[in-house]
Amino acid sequence: IIEQELKVEFEPLPQDELMAAQEESVTLPTLREVQAHGIRQVQRVVRNWEGVVDANGEIVPFSPAMLEQALQHAWFRAGIQKALAESQNGEAARQGN
């Protein structure tokens, strides 16, 4: 098992916008559409990252194109979505992050 850490800067969204996105997600008929919706939501709020490296250990600077590429990996997408959900629920603030 390889464990890596990264820091992600999110743009906070108003609660009503978050709820609208969640409500839209549950109406989508296919897993593919739900996944695409989730990716769009992540792309909308991620503004920067630290600690992302390539296979050679070289730092990968943040850009919308690199985020899109990274989100094609299920493990990366799951980690970002978990962190985003925690930040939206105030978990990060409670932990001092």
Backbone as XML, in Angstrom:
<?xml version="1.0"?>
<chain id="A" units="angstrom">
  <residue number="1" name="ILE">
    <atom name="N" x="0.852" y="-1.182" z="0.000"/>
    <atom name="CA" x="0.000" y="0.000" z="0.000"/>
    <atom name="C" x="0.887" y="1.231" z="0.000"/>
  </residue>
  <residue number="2" name="ILE">
    <atom name="N" x="0.584" y="2.137" z="-0.898"/>
    <atom name="CA" x="1.287" y="3.414" z="-0.960"/>
    <atom name="C" x="0.323" y="4.487" z="-0.480"/>
  </residue>
  <residue number="3" name="GLU">
    <atom name="N" x="0.763" y="5.229" z="0.517"/>
    <atom name="CA" x="-0.080" y="6.298" z="1.042"/>
    <atom name="C" x="0.575" y="7.629" z="0.729"/>
  </residue>
  <residue number="4" name="GLN">
    <atom name="N" x="-0.209" y="8.548" z="0.194"/>
    <atom name="CA" x="0.289" y="9.876" z="-0.128"/>
    <atom name="C" x="-0.681" y="10.906" z="0.411"/>
  </residue>
  <residue number="5" name="GLU">
    <atom name="N" x="-0.149" y="12.077" z="0.706"/>
    <atom name="CA" x="-0.990" y="13.176" z="1.172"/>
    <atom name="C" x="-0.886" y="14.324" z="0.203"/>
  </residue>
  <residue number="6" name="LEU">
    <atom name="N" x="-1.971" y="15.044" z="0.079"/>
    <atom name="CA" x="-1.939" y="16.271" z="-0.690"/>
    <atom name="C" x="-2.860" y="17.272" z="-0.031"/>
  </residue>
  <residue number="7" name="LYS">
    <atom name="N" x="-2.594" y="18.523" z="-0.278"/>
    <atom name="CA" x="-3.450" y="19.598" z="0.219"/>
    <atom name="C" x="-4.198" y="20.161" z="-0.971"/>
  </residue>
  <residue number="8" name="VAL">
    <atom name="N" x="-5.481" y="20.409" z="-0.763"/>
    <atom name="CA" x="-6.321" y="20.938" z="-1.830"/>
    <atom name="C" x="-7.015" y="22.196" z="-1.321"/>
  </residue>
  <residue number="9" name="GLU">
    <atom name="N" x="-6.985" y="23.229" z="-2.138"/>
    <atom name="CA" x="-7.686" y="24.470" z="-1.812"/>
    <atom name="C" x="-9.030" y="24.462" z="-2.524"/>
  </residue>
  <residue number="10" name="PHE">
    <atom name="N" x="-10.101" y="24.546" z="-1.727"/>
    <atom name="CA" x="-11.457" y="24.571" z="-2.263"/>
    <atom name="C" x="-12.026" y="25.979" z="-2.184"/>
  </residue>
  <residue number="11" name="GLU">
    <atom name="N" x="-12.837" y="26.329" z="-3.163"/>
    <atom name="CA" x="-13.624" y="27.557" z="-3.100"/>
    <atom name="C" x="-14.941" y="27.205" z="-2.415"/>
  </residue>
  <residue number="12" name="PRO">
    <atom name="N" x="-15.243" y="27.838" z="-1.285"/>
    <atom name="CA" x="-16.503" y="27.505" z="-0.618"/>
    <atom name="C" x="-17.708" y="27.951" z="-1.436"/>
  </residue>
  <residue number="13" name="LEU">
    <atom name="N" x="-18.728" y="27.129" z="-1.430"/>
    <atom name="CA" x="-19.969" y="27.452" z="-2.137"/>
    <atom name="C" x="-21.084" y="27.674" z="-1.122"/>
  </residue>
  <residue number="14" name="PRO">
    <atom name="N" x="-22.051" y="28.508" z="-1.462"/>
    <atom name="CA" x="-23.200" y="28.703" z="-0.574"/>
    <atom name="C" x="-23.970" y="27.390" z="-0.392"/>
  </residue>
  <residue number="15" name="GLN">
    <atom name="N" x="-24.547" y="27.215" z="0.780"/>
    <atom name="CA" x="-25.268" y="25.988" z="1.110"/>
    <atom name="C" x="-26.388" y="25.679" z="0.119"/>
  </residue>
  <residue number="16" name="ASP">
    <atom name="N" x="-27.110" y="26.708" z="-0.341"/>
    <atom name="CA" x="-28.206" y="26.443" z="-1.276"/>
    <atom name="C" x="-27.695" y="25.896" z="-2.606"/>
  </residue>
  <residue number="17" name="GLU">
    <atom name="N" x="-26.518" y="26.338" z="-3.012"/>
    <atom name="CA" x="-25.915" y="25.826" z="-4.246"/>
    <atom name="C" x="-25.476" y="24.368" z="-4.072"/>
  </residue>
  <residue number="18" name="LEU">
    <atom name="N" x="-24.921" y="24.046" z="-2.902"/>
    <atom name="CA" x="-24.518" y="22.667" z="-2.617"/>
    <atom name="C" x="-25.729" y="21.738" z="-2.617"/>
  </residue>
  <residue number="19" name="MET">
    <atom name="N" x="-26.791" y="22.184" z="-1.989"/>
    <atom name="CA" x="-28.005" y="21.359" z="-1.931"/>
    <atom name="C" x="-28.602" y="21.162" z="-3.316"/>
  </residue>
  <residue number="20" name="ALA">
    <atom name="N" x="-28.595" y="22.199" z="-4.133"/>
    <atom name="CA" x="-29.119" y="22.077" z="-5.499"/>
    <atom name="C" x="-28.312" y="21.056" z="-6.294"/>
  </residue>
  <residue number="21" name="ALA">
    <atom name="N" x="-26.989" y="21.075" z="-6.130"/>
    <atom name="CA" x="-26.135" y="20.116" z="-6.841"/>
    <atom name="C" x="-26.415" y="18.692" z="-6.375"/>
  </residue>
  <residue number="22" name="GLN">
    <atom name="N" x="-26.603" y="18.502" z="-5.068"/>
    <atom name="CA" x="-26.912" y="17.171" z="-4.541"/>
    <atom name="C" x="-28.275" y="16.691" z="-5.033"/>
  </residue>
  <residue number="23" name="GLU">
    <atom name="N" x="-29.241" y="17.591" z="-5.045"/>
    <atom name="CA" x="-30.575" y="17.228" z="-5.531"/>
    <atom name="C" x="-30.536" y="16.849" z="-7.010"/>
  </residue>
  <residue number="24" name="GLU">
    <atom name="N" x="-29.740" y="17.585" z="-7.780"/>
    <atom name="CA" x="-29.604" y="17.255" z="-9.203"/>
    <atom name="C" x="-28.970" y="15.883" z="-9.376"/>
  </residue>
  <residue number="25" name="SER">
    <atom name="N" x="-27.957" y="15.596" z="-8.573"/>
    <atom name="CA" x="-27.236" y="14.331" z="-8.686"/>
    <atom name="C" x="-28.153" y="13.125" z="-8.505"/>
  </residue>
  <residue number="26" name="VAL">
    <atom name="N" x="-29.070" y="13.199" z="-7.553"/>
    <atom name="CA" x="-29.941" y="12.040" z="-7.297"/>
    <atom name="C" x="-30.985" y="11.832" z="-8.385"/>
  </residue>
  <residue number="27" name="THR">
    <atom name="N" x="-31.173" y="12.814" z="-9.256"/>
    <atom name="CA" x="-32.143" y="12.656" z="-10.344"/>
    <atom name="C" x="-31.518" y="12.065" z="-11.604"/>
  </residue>
  <residue number="28" name="LEU">
    <atom name="N" x="-30.200" y="11.960" z="-11.631"/>
    <atom name="CA" x="-29.525" y="11.484" z="-12.840"/>
    <atom name="C" x="-29.732" y="9.981" z="-12.997"/>
  </residue>
  <residue number="29" name="PRO">
    <atom name="N" x="-30.079" y="9.536" z="-14.212"/>
    <atom name="CA" x="-30.487" y="8.143" z="-14.405"/>
    <atom name="C" x="-29.353" y="7.126" z="-14.522"/>
  </residue>
  <residue number="30" name="THR">
    <atom name="N" x="-28.139" y="7.559" z="-14.841"/>
    <atom name="CA" x="-27.073" y="6.569" z="-15.027"/>
    <atom name="C" x="-25.865" y="6.904" z="-14.158"/>
  </residue>
  <residue number="31" name="LEU">
    <atom name="N" x="-25.101" y="5.869" z="-13.854"/>
    <atom name="CA" x="-23.878" y="6.049" z="-13.079"/>
    <atom name="C" x="-22.904" y="6.967" z="-13.812"/>
  </residue>
  <residue number="32" name="ARG">
    <atom name="N" x="-22.843" y="6.836" z="-15.118"/>
    <atom name="CA" x="-21.957" y="7.682" z="-15.925"/>
    <atom name="C" x="-22.311" y="9.163" z="-15.749"/>
  </residue>
  <residue number="33" name="GLU">
    <atom name="N" x="-23.604" y="9.469" z="-15.744"/>
    <atom name="CA" x="-24.036" y="10.861" z="-15.569"/>
    <atom name="C" x="-23.761" y="11.361" z="-14.148"/>
  </residue>
  <residue number="34" name="VAL">
    <atom name="N" x="-23.954" y="10.495" z="-13.166"/>
    <atom name="CA" x="-23.659" y="10.863" z="-11.776"/>
    <atom name="C" x="-22.173" y="11.156" z="-11.629"/>
  </residue>
  <residue number="35" name="GLN">
    <atom name="N" x="-21.340" y="10.310" z="-12.220"/>
    <atom name="CA" x="-19.894" y="10.493" z="-12.150"/>
    <atom name="C" x="-19.476" y="11.788" z="-12.843"/>
  </residue>
  <residue number="36" name="ALA">
    <atom name="N" x="-20.008" y="12.058" z="-14.009"/>
    <atom name="CA" x="-19.681" y="13.291" z="-14.736"/>
    <atom name="C" x="-20.118" y="14.520" z="-13.941"/>
  </residue>
  <residue number="37" name="HIS">
    <atom name="N" x="-21.275" y="14.434" z="-13.309"/>
    <atom name="CA" x="-21.767" y="15.535" z="-12.472"/>
    <atom name="C" x="-20.802" y="15.777" z="-11.309"/>
  </residue>
  <residue number="38" name="GLY">
    <atom name="N" x="-20.362" y="14.700" z="-10.664"/>
    <atom name="CA" x="-19.415" y="14.815" z="-9.551"/>
    <atom name="C" x="-18.105" y="15.444" z="-9.984"/>
  </residue>
  <residue number="39" name="ILE">
    <atom name="N" x="-17.619" y="15.063" z="-11.152"/>
    <atom name="CA" x="-16.377" y="15.637" z="-11.678"/>
    <atom name="C" x="-16.554" y="17.125" z="-11.935"/>
  </residue>
  <residue number="40" name="ARG">
    <atom name="N" x="-17.675" y="17.507" z="-12.520"/>
    <atom name="CA" x="-17.929" y="18.943" z="-12.769"/>
    <atom name="C" x="-17.963" y="19.734" z="-11.463"/>
  </residue>
  <residue number="41" name="GLN">
    <atom name="N" x="-18.566" y="19.150" z="-10.437"/>
    <atom name="CA" x="-18.634" y="19.836" z="-9.144"/>
    <atom name="C" x="-17.237" y="20.022" z="-8.561"/>
  </residue>
  <residue number="42" name="VAL">
    <atom name="N" x="-16.410" y="18.996" z="-8.641"/>
    <atom name="CA" x="-15.039" y="19.096" z="-8.133"/>
    <atom name="C" x="-14.270" y="20.148" z="-8.926"/>
  </residue>
  <residue number="43" name="GLN">
    <atom name="N" x="-14.394" y="20.121" z="-10.244"/>
    <atom name="CA" x="-13.695" y="21.106" z="-11.076"/>
    <atom name="C" x="-14.129" y="22.528" z="-10.745"/>
  </residue>
  <residue number="44" name="ARG">
    <atom name="N" x="-15.351" y="22.669" z="-10.332"/>
    <atom name="CA" x="-15.884" y="24.000" z="-10.018"/>
    <atom name="C" x="-15.268" y="24.587" z="-8.753"/>
  </residue>
  <residue number="45" name="VAL">
    <atom name="N" x="-14.908" y="23.746" z="-7.781"/>
    <atom name="CA" x="-14.476" y="24.261" z="-6.482"/>
    <atom name="C" x="-12.990" y="24.111" z="-6.180"/>
  </residue>
  <residue number="46" name="VAL">
    <atom name="N" x="-12.272" y="23.226" z="-6.876"/>
    <atom name="CA" x="-10.840" y="23.060" z="-6.600"/>
    <atom name="C" x="-10.079" y="24.205" z="-7.259"/>
  </residue>
  <residue number="47" name="ARG">
    <atom name="N" x="-9.291" y="24.913" z="-6.449"/>
    <atom name="CA" x="-8.550" y="26.079" z="-6.935"/>
    <atom name="C" x="-7.042" y="25.878" z="-6.964"/>
  </residue>
  <residue number="48" name="ASN">
    <atom name="N" x="-6.541" y="24.942" z="-6.168"/>
    <atom name="CA" x="-5.095" y="24.719" z="-6.119"/>
    <atom name="C" x="-4.834" y="23.412" z="-5.378"/>
  </residue>
  <residue number="49" name="TRP">
    <atom name="N" x="-3.605" y="22.909" z="-5.523"/>
    <atom name="CA" x="-3.191" y="21.746" z="-4.754"/>
    <atom name="C" x="-1.710" y="21.826" z="-4.455"/>
  </residue>
  <residue number="50" name="GLU">
    <atom name="N" x="-1.304" y="21.062" z="-3.446"/>
    <atom name="CA" x="0.097" y="20.882" z="-3.079"/>
    <atom name="C" x="0.305" y="19.400" z="-2.829"/>
  </residue>
  <residue number="51" name="GLY">
    <atom name="N" x="1.478" y="18.903" z="-3.172"/>
    <atom name="CA" x="1.803" y="17.521" z="-2.862"/>
    <atom name="C" x="1.454" y="16.517" z="-3.938"/>
  </residue>
  <residue number="52" name="VAL">
    <atom name="N" x="1.044" y="16.967" z="-5.100"/>
    <atom name="CA" x="0.756" y="16.044" z="-6.201"/>
    <atom name="C" x="2.053" y="15.822" z="-6.967"/>
  </residue>
  <residue number="53" name="VAL">
    <atom name="N" x="2.423" y="14.562" z="-7.121"/>
    <atom name="CA" x="3.655" y="14.217" z="-7.831"/>
    <atom name="C" x="3.354" y="13.191" z="-8.914"/>
  </residue>
  <residue number="54" name="ASP">
    <atom name="N" x="4.223" y="13.154" z="-9.920"/>
    <atom name="CA" x="4.053" y="12.176" z="-10.994"/>
    <atom name="C" x="4.775" y="10.876" z="-10.643"/>
  </residue>
  <residue number="55" name="ALA">
    <atom name="N" x="4.816" y="9.942" z="-11.569"/>
    <atom name="CA" x="5.424" y="8.628" z="-11.336"/>
    <atom name="C" x="6.909" y="8.719" z="-11.017"/>
  </residue>
  <residue number="56" name="ASN">
    <atom name="N" x="7.555" y="9.814" z="-11.421"/>
    <atom name="CA" x="8.981" y="10.006" z="-11.150"/>
    <atom name="C" x="9.232" y="10.820" z="-9.891"/>
  </residue>
  <residue number="57" name="GLY">
    <atom name="N" x="8.163" y="11.160" z="-9.170"/>
    <atom name="CA" x="8.305" y="11.948" z="-7.957"/>
    <atom name="C" x="8.421" y="13.439" z="-8.196"/>
  </residue>
  <residue number="58" name="GLU">
    <atom name="N" x="8.211" y="13.866" z="-9.435"/>
    <atom name="CA" x="8.282" y="15.293" z="-9.766"/>
    <atom name="C" x="6.967" y="15.977" z="-9.402"/>
  </residue>
  <residue number="59" name="ILE">
    <atom name="N" x="7.078" y="17.186" z="-8.889"/>
    <atom name="CA" x="5.894" y="17.957" z="-8.513"/>
    <atom name="C" x="5.057" y="18.268" z="-9.751"/>
  </residue>
  <residue number="60" name="VAL">
    <atom name="N" x="3.756" y="18.066" z="-9.626"/>
    <atom name="CA" x="2.819" y="18.384" z="-10.702"/>
    <atom name="C" x="2.107" y="19.676" z="-10.314"/>
  </residue>
  <residue number="61" name="PRO">
    <atom name="N" x="2.377" y="20.773" z="-11.027"/>
    <atom name="CA" x="1.699" y="22.027" z="-10.689"/>
    <atom name="C" x="0.214" y="21.938" z="-11.024"/>
  </residue>
  <residue number="62" name="PHE">
    <atom name="N" x="-0.578" y="22.672" z="-10.242"/>
    <atom name="CA" x="-2.018" y="22.664" z="-10.473"/>
    <atom name="C" x="-2.365" y="23.416" z="-11.746"/>
  </residue>
  <residue number="63" name="SER">
    <atom name="N" x="-3.299" y="22.866" z="-12.485"/>
    <atom name="CA" x="-3.939" y="23.552" z="-13.607"/>
    <atom name="C" x="-5.276" y="22.848" z="-13.818"/>
  </residue>
  <residue number="64" name="PRO">
    <atom name="N" x="-6.246" y="23.520" z="-14.394"/>
    <atom name="CA" x="-7.519" y="22.846" z="-14.675"/>
    <atom name="C" x="-7.334" y="21.583" z="-15.525"/>
  </residue>
  <residue number="65" name="ALA">
    <atom name="N" x="-6.400" y="21.623" z="-16.467"/>
    <atom name="CA" x="-6.164" y="20.453" z="-17.321"/>
    <atom name="C" x="-5.589" y="19.285" z="-16.517"/>
  </residue>
  <residue number="66" name="MET">
    <atom name="N" x="-4.669" y="19.576" z="-15.585"/>
    <atom name="CA" x="-4.091" y="18.506" z="-14.767"/>
    <atom name="C" x="-5.127" y="17.950" z="-13.797"/>
  </residue>
  <residue number="67" name="LEU">
    <atom name="N" x="-6.001" y="18.821" z="-13.285"/>
    <atom name="CA" x="-7.079" y="18.348" z="-12.416"/>
    <atom name="C" x="-7.990" y="17.402" z="-13.185"/>
  </residue>
  <residue number="68" name="GLU">
    <atom name="N" x="-8.353" y="17.784" z="-14.393"/>
    <atom name="CA" x="-9.214" y="16.931" z="-15.216"/>
    <atom name="C" x="-8.561" y="15.573" z="-15.456"/>
  </residue>
  <residue number="69" name="GLN">
    <atom name="N" x="-7.267" y="15.583" z="-15.725"/>
    <atom name="CA" x="-6.543" y="14.332" z="-15.956"/>
    <atom name="C" x="-6.515" y="13.479" z="-14.682"/>
  </residue>
  <residue number="70" name="ALA">
    <atom name="N" x="-6.234" y="14.107" z="-13.544"/>
    <atom name="CA" x="-6.168" y="13.372" z="-12.277"/>
    <atom name="C" x="-7.528" y="12.783" z="-11.904"/>
  </residue>
  <residue number="71" name="LEU">
    <atom name="N" x="-8.600" y="13.501" z="-12.219"/>
    <atom name="CA" x="-9.946" y="13.033" z="-11.873"/>
    <atom name="C" x="-10.383" y="11.812" z="-12.677"/>
  </residue>
  <residue number="72" name="GLN">
    <atom name="N" x="-9.611" y="11.425" z="-13.676"/>
    <atom name="CA" x="-9.912" y="10.210" z="-14.432"/>
    <atom name="C" x="-9.549" y="8.956" z="-13.640"/>
  </residue>
  <residue number="73" name="HIS">
    <atom name="N" x="-8.785" y="9.129" z="-12.559"/>
    <atom name="CA" x="-8.407" y="8.011" z="-11.690"/>
    <atom name="C" x="-9.407" y="7.932" z="-10.541"/>
  </residue>
  <residue number="74" name="ALA">
    <atom name="N" x="-10.077" y="6.807" z="-10.405"/>
    <atom name="CA" x="-11.131" y="6.658" z="-9.396"/>
    <atom name="C" x="-10.617" y="6.917" z="-7.984"/>
  </residue>
  <residue number="75" name="TRP">
    <atom name="N" x="-9.405" y="6.452" z="-7.659"/>
    <atom name="CA" x="-8.873" y="6.635" z="-6.312"/>
    <atom name="C" x="-8.640" y="8.115" z="-6.008"/>
  </residue>
  <residue number="76" name="PHE">
    <atom name="N" x="-8.185" y="8.887" z="-7.000"/>
    <atom name="CA" x="-7.958" y="10.323" z="-6.806"/>
    <atom name="C" x="-9.300" y="11.031" z="-6.645"/>
  </residue>
  <residue number="77" name="ARG">
    <atom name="N" x="-10.219" y="10.704" z="-7.517"/>
    <atom name="CA" x="-11.554" y="11.315" z="-7.483"/>
    <atom name="C" x="-12.235" y="11.040" z="-6.144"/>
  </residue>
  <residue number="78" name="ALA">
    <atom name="N" x="-12.131" y="9.806" z="-5.656"/>
    <atom name="CA" x="-12.761" y="9.443" z="-4.379"/>
    <atom name="C" x="-12.149" y="10.232" z="-3.223"/>
  </residue>
  <residue number="79" name="GLY">
    <atom name="N" x="-10.833" y="10.384" z="-3.234"/>
    <atom name="CA" x="-10.165" y="11.144" z="-2.170"/>
    <atom name="C" x="-10.566" y="12.602" z="-2.166"/>
  </residue>
  <residue number="80" name="ILE">
    <atom name="N" x="-10.611" y="13.201" z="-3.344"/>
    <atom name="CA" x="-11.002" y="14.609" z="-3.463"/>
    <atom name="C" x="-12.463" y="14.785" z="-3.047"/>
  </residue>
  <residue number="81" name="GLN">
    <atom name="N" x="-13.329" y="13.899" z="-3.496"/>
    <atom name="CA" x="-14.750" y="14.022" z="-3.157"/>
    <atom name="C" x="-14.987" y="13.830" z="-1.662"/>
  </residue>
  <residue number="82" name="LYS">
    <atom name="N" x="-14.216" y="12.947" z="-1.031"/>
    <atom name="CA" x="-14.338" y="12.756" z="0.423"/>
    <atom name="C" x="-13.906" y="14.024" z="1.147"/>
  </residue>
  <residue number="83" name="ALA">
    <atom name="N" x="-12.766" y="14.585" z="0.750"/>
    <atom name="CA" x="-12.284" y="15.821" z="1.380"/>
    <atom name="C" x="-13.269" y="16.965" z="1.163"/>
  </residue>
  <residue number="84" name="LEU">
    <atom name="N" x="-13.833" y="17.037" z="-0.021"/>
    <atom name="CA" x="-14.807" y="18.084" z="-0.326"/>
    <atom name="C" x="-16.056" y="17.932" z="0.546"/>
  </residue>
  <residue number="85" name="ALA">
    <atom name="N" x="-16.555" y="16.711" z="0.670"/>
    <atom name="CA" x="-17.741" y="16.472" z="1.501"/>
    <atom name="C" x="-17.463" y="16.839" z="2.955"/>
  </residue>
  <residue number="86" name="GLU">
    <atom name="N" x="-16.279" y="16.470" z="3.459"/>
    <atom name="CA" x="-15.924" y="16.813" z="4.835"/>
    <atom name="C" x="-15.838" y="18.322" z="5.017"/>
  </residue>
  <residue number="87" name="SER">
    <atom name="N" x="-15.269" y="19.018" z="4.038"/>
    <atom name="CA" x="-15.150" y="20.474" z="4.160"/>
    <atom name="C" x="-16.528" y="21.133" z="4.117"/>
  </residue>
  <residue number="88" name="GLN">
    <atom name="N" x="-17.431" y="20.597" z="3.331"/>
    <atom name="CA" x="-18.775" y="21.158" z="3.224"/>
    <atom name="C" x="-19.585" y="20.916" z="4.489"/>
  </residue>
  <residue number="89" name="ASN">
    <atom name="N" x="-19.250" y="19.857" z="5.204"/>
    <atom name="CA" x="-19.956" y="19.542" z="6.444"/>
    <atom name="C" x="-19.275" y="20.138" z="7.665"/>
  </residue>
  <residue number="90" name="GLY">
    <atom name="N" x="-18.201" y="20.909" z="7.450"/>
    <atom name="CA" x="-17.509" y="21.551" z="8.556"/>
    <atom name="C" x="-16.500" y="20.680" z="9.262"/>
  </residue>
  <residue number="91" name="GLU">
    <atom name="N" x="-16.244" y="19.471" z="8.762"/>
    <atom name="CA" x="-15.303" y="18.556" z="9.397"/>
    <atom name="C" x="-13.904" y="19.154" z="9.445"/>
  </residue>
  <residue number="92" name="ALA">
    <atom name="N" x="-13.457" y="19.741" z="8.348"/>
    <atom name="CA" x="-12.109" y="20.307" z="8.302"/>
    <atom name="C" x="-11.966" y="21.422" z="9.329"/>
  </residue>
  <residue number="93" name="ALA">
    <atom name="N" x="-12.981" y="22.246" z="9.473"/>
    <atom name="CA" x="-12.923" y="23.338" z="10.440"/>
    <atom name="C" x="-12.852" y="22.793" z="11.863"/>
  </residue>
  <residue number="94" name="ARG">
    <atom name="N" x="-13.594" y="21.723" z="12.158"/>
    <atom name="CA" x="-13.558" y="21.132" z="13.498"/>
    <atom name="C" x="-12.195" y="20.542" z="13.806"/>
  </residue>
  <residue number="95" name="GLN">
    <atom name="N" x="-11.501" y="20.030" z="12.772"/>
    <atom name="CA" x="-10.187" y="19.434" z="12.974"/>
    <atom name="C" x="-9.070" y="20.464" z="12.900"/>
  </residue>
  <residue number="96" name="GLY">
    <atom name="N" x="-9.403" y="21.705" z="12.639"/>
    <atom name="CA" x="-8.402" y="22.756" z="12.573"/>
    <atom name="C" x="-7.695" y="22.839" z="11.247"/>
  </residue>
  <residue number="97" name="ASN">
    <atom name="N" x="-8.282" y="22.288" z="10.181"/>
    <atom name="CA" x="-7.657" y="22.323" z="8.849"/>
    <atom name="C" x="-8.248" y="23.418" z="8.006"/>
  </residue>
</chain>
